[in-house]
Amino acid sequence: MISEQKAEARTAGFARRKAAHEARGDSAERATEHLLSYLADRGDALVISGYMPIRTEIDVRPAMAALHGFGHRICVPVIVRPGLPLSFREWTPDCKMVSGPFGAKVPAGGDWFAPEVLIVPLVSFDMQGFRLGYGGGYYDRSLELLRKKKPTVAVGYAYSGQIGDVPVEVTDQRLDAMVTENGVNEFVR
């Protein structure tokens, strides 16, 4: 059954992510450089969704601050209700943050956006462009909705040590690219 396969893959993925996070050294800084380089060719003044890292997720905030400084509008995901797609609220380096679901901070105020680029956290990823998240389906629902309205790029962001088996089902949205400290891998959807 796919749900059991995903649960097993998620357990293994959490262990790999924890080990990669503990041994990170300058991995996050190198991943930031690769992410900024990849996004530099996408255009000016984009609306880009980052995320507030929780647990052992790679920290994307330095890249978000740099992208904001380059003139992009930055937002972060907000869980409005279980089962719904994510909403995306404006983020700036100095905005007031409050506690949101699952321990992630969210902006206390600000505009709501429909991002053109989503930098996506994950538990595990494969080289076919699929990711394994926490199991709520939030990013899959959100990407499906956004991609129906306009071209939307999904960029996985993780440590290279998070690569592993990812059981896939029809509702899983493929990434356009995967960024780690080792570089960028692009995928064809």
C-alpha positions, 0 to 999 in steps of 0.5 A: 500500500502506498501510504505504508511505503511513504511512511517507511520512506519518510522515516528513513528520510528523516534519519538521512536529513538529521544526519546531513544536518548534523554534518552540514559544515558549509552545506547551507552556504553552498546551497544558497549560492547555487539557489541564487545562481539558478534563480538569477536567470528567471527574471526580475521582480518575481514573487518567490515563496520560501519557507521558515525552516523547522526541525532539521530542514536546510535554512533558506532564510539567507537566500530569501533575504538576498532575493528580497534585496535583489527586488523580488517579492518574497512570501512564505506558506501559511496553512489556513486549514488542513486539506486546503492548499497553502496560502502565501503571505508576504515576508520581509527580513524585518517583518513581525513573525508569529507561531503558525501550525507545525512550529513554523513562524508566519508573518503577522501581517502583509499581502497575500501572493500567488508565487511564480517560484516556490522554494520547497522544503522536503524530507527526501527527494529522488533524481526523477524530480519527486519529493517526499514531504511530511504527508499533509499534501499541502505543497502538492495541492498548492502546486496543482492549483497554481500551475493550473492558473499560470506557469509555476516553478517548484524548486526543491531545497535540501542537503544532498544526503536527503536523496532516497526512494520516493514512492509516487502517486498520481497526486504528487507534483514533480519539481522543476529543479532540485538544489543542494550544496552540490549544485542544481539538477533540473527535471522535465515535467 
